[in-house]
């Protein structure tokens, strides 16, 4: 494999590693939900205690992450077949993200090792610089119309309408307000932007050593 091909796949691997790692960190950032519960005053609105809401959220997290948990049963919320199917699709997407994270972690390790051996760290300066420009643009779009981006996101990743929850049949949606997902998107973009900036600064500094 030529250096050009190694660079292409190596840079793609690094970018995907940062994106998949940011997704994983966002998924596990429980304070995002805790902030939402408090800011939206969900316990009072839903007639449940703070602890009850968190228990239901932990049940969802465990289902989405642990392969041996095959059924989703919320302690305080009923669920429709459509709602459960949507969570099953989300579970599969989570697993896909972790697969990408693991594969790109290995690929990025060997690519960075290759760049160090050949003293070509400078090759990362331009890709990281370009990558730094993308999150701010997406954040501006998010600020202008989060609703449209939220719908577009689901249309891209799901080929059905199961994500359109009916509060009457899937009251869990009341405990997962849209603002929570907005916080998740913002946190995700902050993570990847920070990573791209750090990657740019490190590659630039190491290139002139």
N, C-alpha and C positions, 0 to 999 in steps of 0.2 A: 504493500500500500504506500503510495507516494505521500510526501509531506502535505501536499495540498488537500488530499482526501482526509488525511488524519486531522488537519486543521478544521475542515468543514464539519466532520462528525464530532470532533472534540469540542468545538465551540457550541454546537447544538446540544451536546451532552451537558456542558456547563450551564447553559441557559435553562435547559429542562430540569437540571438538578436544583437550581435556585427556585424555579417556579414550583416544582413539586414539594420542595422542602417548605416553602412559604405556605403552600396549601395545607400541609400537615400541621405546621405550627398554628395556623389560623383555626383549624378544626379543633385543636386541643387547647386553644386559648379560652378556657372556661370563664375568666373574668369578663370577656365580651358579653356573655349571656348574663352574668351577674349584674353588670352595669345596665343592661337592657331591662332586667326585672325591676330594678330600683327606679330607673328613669321613667319607665312606662307604668309604674305602679301596678304591676301585674297581679300581685297577691290580692289587692283590694278589688281590682276589676274582675278577676276570675273566681273570687271567693275561695282561694286556696292560700295556704301559708307559704312563706318563702321556702321553707324546707321541702314542702310538697312539690313545688315547682322544680326545685333543683333535683329532687329524686326522679321526677319524670324525665328531666333532661339527661341525667346520668344513665337512665334506662335506655334512652335513645342512643347516646354515645356508645354504650356497650354493645348494643345491637349492630350499629354501623361498623364497629371495628373488630369484633371478635367472631371468627368464623363458626365457632361452636354454638353461638346463640342464633338459632334459626327462626325464632318467633319473636315478634315485637308486641309486648303487652304493657301498655301504660297503666300505672296504678290508678290514675285519676281521670283518664280520658278514654273514650271509646274510639274505635277506628273502623273505617270502611275498607273494603277490599281494594278499592282504587288508591286510598291513602297508604295502605300497607305496601301495595305494589310500588308506589313511588319511593318509599323509604328503601325498598329492596333494590331499586335501581340506583339510588344514592349509595347504598352499601357497595354495589359493584364498582361504581366510579371511585369510591375511596380505595378499594383494593387495587384498581388500575393505577391510581396515583402512587400508592406505595410501591407497586411494581416498577413504575417509572423511576421513582426515587432511588430504589435499590440499584437498578441497572445503570442509571446515570451516575450514581455515586462511584461505582466500580470503574465505569468508562472515564469519568472525569479524573479519577485518581491516576490512572495510567497515562492519560493525556497530559496532565500537569507534570508528571514524572518525565515524560518524553520532552516537553518544552524546557524543563530544567536542564536535562542532559544535553540538549542541543542549543541551549542558551537563546531560546526564541520566545521568552515570556512577552516580549514587545508585541507579539502577534495579537495579544488579547486587548491591547489598548483601544483600538478602534471598535471592535464588537461591544465592549463594555460601555464605551462612550455613546454609541448608537442606542444601546439597550436602556441607558439612563434617560433617554428622551421619551420613551414610550409610556411609562407609568404616569408622569404628570399629565399627558394628553388624556389618558383614560380617566384619571381622577377629575379632570375638568368636565369630561362627558358625564361622569358620575354625578357631579355637582349640578349640572344643567338638567339632567333628566334621569334620575335613578330608576324610575318606574319603567321607562323604555329599555334601559340596559338590563334590568332584572328580567323582563319578559324575553328579551333577546337571548340572554344567557340560558334560560330554560328551553327556548326553542332550538338552540344549538346543541344542547346536551341530552334532550329528551324528545323522543319522536311521538309523544302522546300528550294528552291533557290531564294526566293523573296528578300533576303538580298543582293544578287549580283546585285547591282544597275547599270543600264546603264546610263552614264552621258547624253546621247542623249535624253532619255525619262524622266530621273529623275535627273536633274542638281543640285538638292539639295545636292547630294553626293559630289559635288565639294566644297561645303561650309562646309562639314563635313569630312575633310581629315583624313586619318588613324592615323596621329600623335595625333589628338585630342583624339581618343580612347586610344592610348598608354598612354597619360597623365592621362586619367581617371583610367586606370588599375593601374598605378603607385601610384596615389593618394589613390585609394581604398586599395591597399596592405599596404601602409604606415599607413592608418587609423586602419586597423585591427591589424597590428603588434604592433602599439602603444597601442591599447586597450588591447591586450593580455599581453603585458609587464606590463602595469599598473595593470591589474587584478592579475597577478602573484605577483607583489610587494605588493599590498594591502592585498591579501589573506595570504601571507607569514608574513607580519607585524602583522596582526590581530590575526594570529594563535598563536603568542608567547606573547600575552598580558595576 
